[in-house]
Amino acid sequence: MKENIARLGICITLALILSAALMTSPAMGAQDALTIKSMKVSVWPEYDDPRILVTYQGEFNDGTLFPRTVKFPMPTGSEIAQVCALRPPNNEHLCQLYDTLAEPDQIAVSYNLPIPTYYLEYYWDGISSQPDKAFTFSYTSPYAIENLEIEVQQPLRATDFKLAQPYLSAASDSRGMKYYRYVFNDVAPGQPVSIEASYTKPDNKPSVAKTTGGQTGGATGSNPYGVIGIGTALLAAAVIGFVLLRRKPA
């Protein structure tokens, strides 16, 4: 009986070790340099909140390197709403568990990205003054970016909207929202890209009502690859345990 208990303990230990190895396997190849093929940053002041809604959406170049851990910077004090993978073809949000890292003058969100396409969303309290308002948005990527697009939305009821940097194009939607578009090619890791905007708006009312529901944040996220890894480890431990328990001591 004691030998059987000892063997069962060995099986449990093996299962834990194997689970840990499988859960951390995305970090393999961590020394391989990642490059973002395309990324869009949307900066929407006072959209559905008095703060600025910022979203990151993009795709890494080499899909064979995934799953693996990635990280993205955000301004200090940001309220994180979604940290996800974005599964094609319908852009299904696969929201993940994440860690928030404190860095000089900013924070960074780190998480296991199962596929090379990603989506992040957060609110940033970066608007100054009233009623003459202004903000400066800056993004410094830890990865090289082949094509970076930044979109700045003009809030409804905002007048005298100005951007310090010349933009590439502007367009409006059916609601009267106006969007200003910037494009940057071959952005190097650590290279900051900044956009300064100013406008007049006598209130803090958002342009649209905030919708509720859907997956947000890391608390409700799940990692299908982690679940598969745990299941594989438990199955392997069960097989090993069955063989050991069936064997009679010499």
C-alpha positions in Angstrom: 0.0 0.0 0.0 2.8 2.4 0.9 4.5 1.7 -2.4 1.3 2.4 -4.2 0.9 5.7 -2.4 4.5 6.6 -3.2 4.0 5.8 -6.9 0.8 7.9 -6.9 2.8 10.8 -5.4 5.4 10.4 -8.2 2.6 10.5 -10.8 1.1 13.8 -9.4 4.6 15.3 -9.3 5.2 14.3 -12.9 1.8 15.8 -13.9 2.6 19.1 -12.3 6.0 19.3 -13.9 4.6 18.4 -17.3 1.8 21.0 -16.9 4.3 23.7 -16.1 6.4 22.8 -19.0 3.5 22.9 -21.4 2.1 26.1 -20.0 5.4 27.9 -20.4 6.2 26.4 -23.8 5.1 29.6 -25.6 8.2 31.2 -24.2 10.3 28.9 -26.2 12.0 30.9 -28.9 11.7 34.0 -26.8 15.0 35.1 -28.2 13.5 35.2 -31.7 12.9 38.8 -32.7 9.2 39.6 -33.2 8.1 42.0 -35.9 4.6 43.4 -36.3 3.4 43.3 -39.9 0.6 45.9 -39.4 -0.9 47.7 -36.4 -3.7 50.2 -36.0 -4.0 52.4 -33.0 -7.3 54.2 -32.5 -7.5 57.3 -30.3 -11.0 58.3 -29.6 -11.4 61.2 -27.0 -14.7 61.3 -25.2 -16.2 58.6 -27.3 -18.3 56.6 -24.8 -16.6 57.9 -21.7 -15.2 61.3 -20.6 -11.7 59.8 -21.0 -9.9 58.7 -24.2 -10.7 55.3 -25.6 -7.5 53.7 -27.1 -7.4 50.4 -29.0 -4.5 48.4 -30.4 -5.2 46.0 -33.2 -2.5 44.2 -35.3 -0.8 41.2 -36.5 2.7 39.8 -36.0 4.7 38.6 -39.0 5.7 35.0 -38.2 2.8 32.9 -37.1 5.0 29.9 -36.4 6.4 31.6 -33.2 3.0 31.5 -31.5 1.7 30.9 -28.9 4.1 33.1 -26.9 4.3 35.9 -24.4 4.0 39.5 -25.8 3.7 42.9 -24.1 2.3 46.3 -25.0 2.8 49.7 -23.4 0.0 51.9 -22.1 0.0 55.3 -20.2 0.2 55.1 -16.4 -3.2 55.0 -14.8 -5.0 53.5 -17.8 -8.1 51.3 -17.1 -7.7 48.1 -19.1 -10.9 46.9 -20.8 -9.8 44.1 -23.1 -6.6 42.1 -23.7 -7.3 39.6 -26.5 -6.2 37.5 -29.4 -8.2 38.3 -32.5 -9.2 35.2 -34.4 -10.0 35.5 -38.1 -12.0 35.6 -40.3 -14.6 37.2 -38.1 -12.3 38.9 -35.6 -13.5 36.8 -32.7 -12.1 38.2 -29.4 -10.3 35.5 -27.4 -9.6 37.5 -24.2 -6.7 36.3 -22.1 -5.4 36.5 -18.6 -2.7 39.2 -18.3 -0.1 40.8 -16.1 0.3 44.6 -15.6 4.0 45.6 -15.3 5.2 49.0 -13.9 7.7 50.7 -16.1 9.3 54.1 -16.1 6.6 56.7 -17.1 4.2 54.0 -18.3 2.8 50.6 -17.7 2.9 47.5 -19.9 0.5 44.6 -20.3 2.0 41.2 -20.7 0.1 38.1 -21.8 0.3 34.8 -23.6 -0.9 35.4 -27.2 -2.0 32.1 -28.8 -2.1 33.4 -32.4 -0.3 36.3 -34.2 -3.3 38.6 -34.3 -4.2 40.7 -31.2 -6.6 43.3 -29.8 -6.2 45.5 -26.7 -8.5 48.2 -25.4 -8.2 50.7 -22.5 -9.3 54.1 -21.2 -6.8 56.8 -20.5 -7.5 60.0 -18.6 -5.2 62.2 -20.7 -7.4 65.2 -21.6 -6.4 68.5 -19.9 -8.3 71.8 -19.4 -11.9 72.8 -19.8 -13.6 73.9 -22.1 -10.4 74.3 -24.3 -9.1 70.8 -24.2 -5.9 69.1 -25.3 -4.0 65.8 -25.2 -0.8 64.3 -26.4 -0.8 60.6 -27.3 2.5 58.8 -27.6 3.2 55.2 -28.5 6.6 53.5 -28.2 6.5 50.0 -29.6 8.8 47.3 -28.1 8.7 45.6 -31.5 9.6 46.7 -35.0 6.4 47.7 -37.0 6.3 47.5 -40.8 3.1 49.6 -41.1 1.6 51.6 -38.2 -1.6 53.5 -38.6 -2.9 55.9 -36.0 -6.5 57.1 -36.2 -7.7 60.1 -34.2 -11.4 60.7 -33.8 -12.9 64.1 -33.3 -15.6 64.1 -30.6 -19.2 65.2 -31.4 -19.9 68.8 -30.4 -16.2 69.6 -30.5 -15.2 72.7 -32.3 -11.8 74.2 -33.5 -10.3 70.6 -33.6 -6.6 70.9 -34.4 -3.8 68.4 -34.8 -0.2 69.6 -34.5 1.1 67.0 -36.9 0.0 66.9 -40.6 -2.3 64.0 -41.2 -2.5 61.8 -44.3 -6.3 61.8 -44.8 -9.6 62.5 -43.1 -13.1 60.9 -43.4 -16.5 61.0 -41.7 -19.1 58.4 -40.9 -22.9 58.4 -40.9 -23.0 59.7 -37.3 -21.0 62.8 -38.1 -17.8 61.4 -36.5 -14.6 62.6 -38.2 -11.5 60.5 -38.3 -7.9 61.7 -39.0 -5.5 59.1 -40.3 -1.7 58.9 -39.9 0.6 56.2 -41.4 4.1 55.4 -40.4 6.3 52.9 -42.1 9.3 50.9 -40.7 8.9 52.0 -37.1 11.9 50.8 -35.1 11.7 49.3 -31.6 11.8 52.1 -29.0 10.9 54.8 -31.6 8.2 57.1 -30.1 5.4 58.3 -32.3 3.4 61.2 -30.9 0.1 63.0 -31.8 -1.0 66.3 -30.3 -4.6 67.4 -30.5 -6.6 70.3 -29.2 -10.3 71.3 -29.4 -13.1 73.2 -27.6 -16.0 71.4 -26.0 -18.0 73.0 -23.1 -19.0 69.6 -21.5 -17.6 66.2 -20.7 -20.5 64.2 -22.2 -19.4 61.4 -24.4 -20.3 61.2 -28.1 -22.2 57.9 -27.7 -23.7 55.9 -24.9 -21.5 53.1 -23.5 -22.6 49.6 -24.4 -22.4 46.8 -21.8 -21.7 43.0 -22.2 -19.1 41.0 -24.0 -15.8 39.8 -22.8 -13.6 42.3 -21.1 -10.4 42.2 -19.1 -8.3 39.3 -18.0 -10.5 38.0 -15.2 -12.8 36.3 -17.6 -10.2 35.3 -20.1 -9.2 31.8 -21.0 -6.3 30.2 -22.9 -7.4 27.2 -24.9 -3.7 26.2 -25.4 -3.2 26.1 -21.6 -6.3 23.9 -21.2 -5.0 21.5 -23.8 -1.6 21.4 -22.1 -3.1 20.6 -18.7 -5.3 17.9 -20.3 -2.3 16.4 -22.0 -0.3 16.4 -18.8 -3.1 14.8 -16.8 -3.6 12.1 -19.4 0.1 11.3 -19.4 0.2 11.1 -15.6 -2.8 8.8 -15.6 -1.0 6.4 -18.1 2.2 6.5 -16.0 0.2 5.9 -12.8 -1.7 3.0 -14.3 1.5 1.3 -15.4 3.2 1.8 -12.0 0.3 0.7 -10.0 -0.2 -2.4 -12.1 3.4 -3.5 -11.6 4.1 -5.8 -8.7 7.1 -5.1 -6.5 10.0 -7.4 -7.1 
